[in-house]
């Protein structure tokens, strides 16, 4: 397979060390979760070593544009806005959105969000909510304040009324406490893909072939079952 990477023998991955379990987190200096596991399997299939470079989510695509990295790989729903910055592989997962609230919150449905203050997880794209309720009040969190612990604290203390993001991450947060609950899930099944530096068609095709191979031989299903056993494998 004929392709090139920025650093020979390596796949240079723009990501973040945020705790986004079960998708991605760093423990004892080692990256764990579904996405790092898939990145290792894909890289092995291509004869590459994955190397992660941490970057604030709002800088993911400008950083990719420098040409110093190969891909953005961190819970990226494939959207039209992101397609303006990167070419995307076929999906390696499909995920729903969810809304997390305090246990005593009156929020139970989409309509209940009207007039409420919302926060969103770093890297998430609450597409359905913004389309259904375009006048929602989003409370800005940037950089280090965009992390799950900071947002959960803001929710618990009442600085925001609800937290919107990937259902997997918010279900995990719900399981970790008795003071928060998932108000509802939205079965969006957003496709998540790897954002590749535009113009590197050979690498894009190689990544697609590797993902297809992992689906065909059952590896992707095994990794999904290991990290996300409570959701059906989407492929």
The 8 nearest C-alpha neighbors of each residue, nearest first, counted from 0:
[[1, 2, 205, 45, 201, 202, 204, 208],
 [0, 2, 201, 3, 205, 202, 204, 45],
 [3, 1, 201, 202, 0, 4, 205, 199],
 [4, 2, 202, 5, 1, 7, 201, 199],
 [3, 5, 6, 7, 69, 10, 9, 2],
 [6, 4, 68, 69, 7, 67, 3, 11],
 [5, 7, 4, 9, 8, 11, 10, 68],
 [8, 6, 9, 4, 5, 3, 10, 47],
 [7, 9, 47, 48, 6, 10, 46, 4],
 [10, 8, 48, 47, 6, 7, 49, 11],
 [9, 11, 49, 50, 48, 47, 12, 69],
 [12, 10, 68, 50, 69, 9, 51, 49],
 [13, 11, 51, 70, 71, 52, 50, 10],
 [12, 14, 71, 52, 70, 51, 53, 72],
 [15, 13, 53, 73, 72, 52, 54, 12],
 [14, 16, 53, 17, 54, 55, 73, 13],
 [15, 17, 25, 24, 53, 18, 14, 23],
 [18, 16, 15, 19, 146, 24, 147, 23],
 [17, 19, 24, 20, 16, 23, 147, 25],
 [20, 18, 23, 24, 22, 17, 168, 21],
 [21, 19, 22, 23, 24, 18, 168, 32],
 [20, 22, 32, 23, 226, 19, 33, 168],
 [23, 21, 20, 33, 32, 34, 19, 24],
 [24, 22, 32, 20, 19, 31, 21, 34],
 [25, 23, 18, 31, 19, 20, 30, 16],
 [24, 26, 30, 29, 28, 31, 16, 27],
 [25, 27, 29, 28, 30, 24, 31, 18],
 [28, 26, 29, 25, 30, 31, 24, 16],
 [27, 29, 26, 25, 30, 31, 24, 16],
 [28, 30, 26, 25, 27, 31, 24, 35],
 [31, 29, 25, 24, 35, 26, 28, 23],
 [30, 32, 24, 23, 35, 25, 29, 26],
 [33, 31, 23, 22, 21, 34, 35, 24],
 [32, 34, 22, 36, 226, 35, 37, 21],
 [33, 35, 37, 36, 22, 32, 23, 38],
 [36, 34, 38, 37, 33, 32, 31, 39],
 [37, 35, 33, 39, 34, 38, 32, 40],
 [36, 38, 40, 34, 39, 35, 41, 33],
 [39, 37, 35, 41, 36, 40, 42, 34],
 [38, 40, 42, 36, 37, 41, 43, 35],
 [39, 41, 37, 43, 42, 38, 44, 36],
 [42, 40, 44, 38, 43, 39, 209, 37],
 [41, 43, 47, 45, 39, 44, 40, 48],
 [42, 44, 46, 40, 45, 41, 47, 39],
 [43, 45, 41, 42, 46, 209, 40, 47],
 [46, 44, 42, 43, 47, 41, 209, 205],
 [45, 47, 43, 44, 42, 48, 8, 9],
 [48, 46, 42, 9, 8, 45, 43, 10],
 [47, 49, 9, 42, 10, 8, 50, 43],
 [50, 48, 10, 9, 42, 39, 11, 47],
 [51, 49, 11, 12, 10, 48, 9, 52],
 [52, 50, 12, 13, 11, 14, 53, 49],
 [51, 53, 13, 12, 14, 54, 50, 11],
 [54, 52, 15, 14, 13, 16, 51, 55],
 [53, 55, 15, 14, 56, 59, 52, 13],
 [56, 54, 58, 142, 57, 59, 15, 53],
 [57, 55, 59, 58, 122, 54, 121, 142],
 [56, 58, 55, 59, 142, 60, 141, 122],
 [57, 59, 56, 55, 61, 60, 62, 54],
 [60, 58, 56, 62, 57, 61, 63, 54],
 [59, 61, 63, 62, 58, 84, 64, 71],
 [60, 62, 64, 58, 63, 59, 65, 84],
 [63, 61, 60, 64, 59, 65, 58, 68],
 [64, 62, 60, 65, 61, 68, 66, 196],
 [65, 63, 61, 66, 62, 60, 196, 84],
 [64, 66, 63, 67, 62, 61, 68, 60],
 [65, 67, 64, 68, 63, 196, 69, 5],
 [66, 68, 65, 5, 63, 69, 62, 64],
 [69, 67, 11, 66, 63, 70, 5, 12],
 [68, 70, 11, 196, 195, 5, 12, 4],
 [69, 71, 195, 12, 194, 68, 13, 196],
 [70, 72, 13, 194, 12, 193, 14, 73],
 [73, 71, 193, 14, 70, 13, 12, 194],
 [72, 74, 14, 75, 71, 15, 34, 122],
 [75, 73, 76, 122, 191, 72, 123, 22],
 [74, 76, 191, 73, 192, 77, 122, 72],
 [75, 77, 191, 190, 189, 78, 74, 192],
 [76, 78, 191, 190, 192, 75, 81, 79],
 [79, 77, 81, 80, 76, 82, 124, 75],
 [78, 80, 82, 81, 83, 77, 84, 76],
 [81, 79, 78, 82, 83, 84, 77, 85],
 [80, 82, 83, 78, 84, 79, 85, 77],
 [83, 81, 79, 85, 84, 80, 86, 78],
 [82, 84, 81, 80, 85, 79, 86, 78],
 [85, 83, 82, 81, 60, 86, 197, 80],
 [86, 84, 82, 197, 194, 195, 196, 83],
 [85, 87, 195, 197, 194, 82, 196, 88],
 [88, 86, 194, 193, 192, 195, 85, 89],
 [89, 87, 193, 192, 207, 90, 203, 194],
 [88, 90, 192, 207, 87, 91, 210, 193],
 [91, 89, 192, 191, 190, 92, 88, 93],
 [90, 92, 192, 191, 89, 210, 93, 190],
 [93, 91, 90, 191, 190, 94, 233, 192],
 [94, 92, 190, 188, 189, 191, 233, 90],
 [93, 95, 188, 189, 92, 190, 165, 187],
 [94, 96, 187, 188, 186, 166, 185, 165],
 [97, 95, 166, 165, 185, 164, 184, 187],
 [98, 96, 184, 166, 164, 183, 185, 163],
 [97, 99, 163, 182, 162, 181, 183, 161],
 [100, 98, 181, 162, 161, 180, 182, 169],
 [101, 99, 161, 180, 179, 104, 182, 181],
 [102, 100, 179, 104, 103, 178, 180, 155],
 [101, 103, 179, 178, 180, 104, 100, 177],
 [104, 102, 101, 105, 100, 178, 179, 106],
 [105, 103, 101, 106, 102, 100, 160, 107],
 [106, 104, 107, 103, 111, 102, 100, 101],
 [107, 105, 111, 104, 108, 182, 112, 100],
 [106, 108, 182, 105, 111, 183, 109, 104],
 [109, 107, 111, 110, 106, 183, 182, 112],
 [108, 110, 111, 112, 107, 128, 183, 113],
 [109, 111, 112, 108, 113, 132, 107, 106],
 [110, 112, 106, 108, 109, 113, 107, 105],
 [113, 111, 115, 110, 109, 114, 106, 108],
 [114, 112, 111, 115, 110, 135, 132, 134],
 [113, 115, 112, 135, 136, 116, 111, 134],
 [114, 116, 112, 113, 160, 117, 136, 135],
 [117, 115, 159, 160, 136, 137, 138, 161],
 [118, 116, 137, 161, 159, 138, 162, 160],
 [117, 119, 162, 138, 137, 163, 161, 159],
 [120, 118, 163, 162, 164, 121, 123, 117],
 [119, 121, 164, 123, 145, 122, 147, 163],
 [122, 120, 145, 123, 56, 146, 119, 147],
 [121, 123, 56, 120, 74, 75, 124, 73],
 [124, 122, 120, 121, 164, 125, 165, 119],
 [123, 125, 126, 122, 76, 164, 119, 75],
 [126, 124, 128, 127, 123, 164, 129, 163],
 [127, 125, 129, 124, 128, 130, 131, 96],
 [126, 128, 130, 129, 125, 131, 187, 185],
 [129, 127, 131, 130, 126, 125, 132, 133],
 [128, 130, 133, 132, 126, 127, 131, 125],
 [129, 131, 127, 128, 133, 132, 126, 125],
 [130, 132, 128, 129, 127, 133, 109, 126],
 [133, 131, 129, 134, 130, 128, 135, 113],
 [132, 134, 129, 130, 135, 131, 128, 136],
 [135, 133, 132, 136, 129, 113, 114, 137],
 [136, 134, 133, 132, 137, 113, 114, 129],
 [135, 137, 116, 117, 134, 115, 138, 114],
 [138, 136, 117, 118, 116, 139, 135, 119],
 [137, 139, 118, 117, 116, 136, 140, 159],
 [140, 138, 137, 141, 118, 119, 145, 117],
 [141, 139, 145, 144, 138, 142, 118, 119],
 [140, 142, 145, 144, 143, 139, 57, 121],
 [141, 143, 144, 145, 55, 140, 56, 57],
 [142, 144, 145, 146, 141, 55, 149, 140],
 [145, 143, 141, 142, 140, 146, 149, 150],
 [144, 146, 140, 141, 121, 143, 142, 120],
 [147, 145, 149, 144, 148, 143, 17, 150],
 [146, 148, 150, 149, 151, 120, 18, 145],
 [149, 147, 151, 150, 146, 152, 18, 145],
 [150, 148, 152, 146, 151, 147, 144, 153],
 [149, 151, 153, 147, 152, 148, 154, 146],
 [152, 150, 154, 148, 153, 149, 147, 155],
 [151, 153, 155, 149, 150, 154, 156, 148],
 [154, 152, 150, 158, 156, 151, 155, 159],
 [155, 153, 151, 159, 157, 152, 156, 158],
 [154, 156, 152, 153, 157, 151, 101, 179],
 [157, 155, 153, 154, 158, 152, 159, 151],
 [156, 158, 154, 159, 155, 153, 160, 152],
 [159, 157, 153, 156, 154, 160, 155, 116],
 [160, 158, 116, 154, 157, 117, 161, 153],
 [161, 159, 116, 115, 117, 154, 157, 100],
 [160, 162, 100, 117, 99, 159, 154, 98],
 [161, 163, 118, 99, 119, 98, 117, 100],
 [164, 162, 98, 119, 97, 118, 99, 161],
 [163, 165, 120, 123, 96, 119, 97, 166],
 [164, 166, 96, 167, 168, 97, 95, 169],
 [165, 167, 97, 96, 169, 95, 168, 170],
 [168, 166, 170, 165, 169, 171, 21, 94],
 [167, 169, 171, 166, 170, 165, 20, 19],
 [168, 170, 172, 166, 171, 167, 173, 99],
 [171, 169, 173, 167, 172, 168, 166, 174],
 [170, 172, 174, 168, 169, 173, 167, 175],
 [171, 173, 169, 175, 170, 174, 168, 176],
 [174, 172, 170, 180, 171, 175, 176, 179],
 [173, 175, 171, 172, 176, 170, 177, 180],
 [174, 176, 172, 173, 171, 177, 170, 179],
 [177, 175, 178, 173, 174, 179, 172, 180],
 [176, 178, 179, 175, 173, 102, 174, 180],
 [179, 177, 102, 176, 101, 180, 155, 173],
 [180, 178, 101, 102, 173, 100, 177, 176],
 [181, 179, 173, 102, 100, 99, 182, 101],
 [180, 182, 99, 183, 98, 100, 173, 170],
 [183, 181, 107, 98, 99, 180, 100, 106],
 [184, 182, 181, 98, 97, 107, 108, 185],
 [183, 185, 97, 96, 186, 98, 166, 95],
 [184, 186, 96, 187, 95, 97, 183, 127],
 [187, 185, 95, 188, 184, 96, 94, 189],
 [186, 188, 95, 189, 185, 96, 94, 127],
 [189, 187, 94, 93, 95, 186, 190, 96],
 [188, 190, 93, 94, 187, 76, 95, 191],
 [191, 189, 93, 90, 76, 77, 92, 188],
 [192, 190, 76, 90, 75, 92, 77, 93],
 [191, 193, 90, 88, 87, 89, 91, 75],
 [192, 194, 72, 88, 87, 71, 195, 70],
 [195, 193, 87, 71, 85, 70, 86, 192],
 [194, 196, 70, 86, 85, 87, 197, 69],
 [195, 197, 85, 69, 199, 70, 63, 198],
 [198, 196, 85, 86, 199, 195, 84, 200],
 [197, 199, 200, 196, 86, 195, 201, 85],
 [200, 198, 201, 202, 197, 196, 203, 195],
 [199, 201, 203, 198, 202, 204, 197, 2],
 [200, 202, 2, 204, 203, 199, 205, 1],
 [203, 201, 205, 2, 204, 200, 199, 206],
 [204, 202, 200, 206, 201, 205, 207, 88],
 [203, 205, 207, 201, 202, 206, 200, 208],
 [204, 206, 202, 208, 207, 203, 201, 209],
 [207, 205, 209, 203, 208, 204, 202, 210],
 [208, 206, 204, 210, 209, 205, 88, 89],
 [207, 209, 211, 205, 206, 210, 212, 204],
 [208, 210, 212, 206, 207, 211, 41, 44],
 [211, 209, 213, 207, 212, 208, 206, 214],
 [212, 210, 208, 214, 209, 213, 207, 215],
 [211, 213, 209, 215, 210, 214, 208, 216],
 [214, 212, 218, 210, 219, 216, 211, 215],
 [213, 215, 211, 217, 219, 212, 216, 210],
 [214, 216, 212, 213, 217, 211, 218, 219],
 [217, 215, 213, 214, 218, 212, 219, 211],
 [216, 218, 214, 220, 215, 219, 213, 221],
 [219, 217, 213, 221, 220, 216, 214, 222],
 [218, 220, 222, 213, 214, 221, 217, 223],
 [219, 221, 223, 217, 218, 222, 224, 232],
 [222, 220, 224, 218, 223, 219, 225, 217],
 [223, 221, 225, 219, 224, 220, 218, 226],
 [222, 224, 220, 227, 226, 221, 225, 219],
 [225, 223, 228, 221, 227, 222, 226, 220],
 [224, 226, 222, 223, 227, 228, 221, 33],
 [227, 225, 223, 33, 224, 21, 228, 222],
 [226, 228, 223, 224, 229, 230, 225, 21],
 [229, 227, 224, 230, 226, 225, 223, 231],
 [228, 230, 227, 231, 224, 226, 167, 232],
 [229, 231, 228, 227, 232, 224, 233, 223],
 [232, 230, 233, 229, 228, 227, 224, 223],
 [231, 233, 234, 220, 230, 223, 224, 92],
 [234, 232, 231, 93, 92, 230, 188, 220],
 [233, 232, 214, 92, 220, 91, 93, 231]]
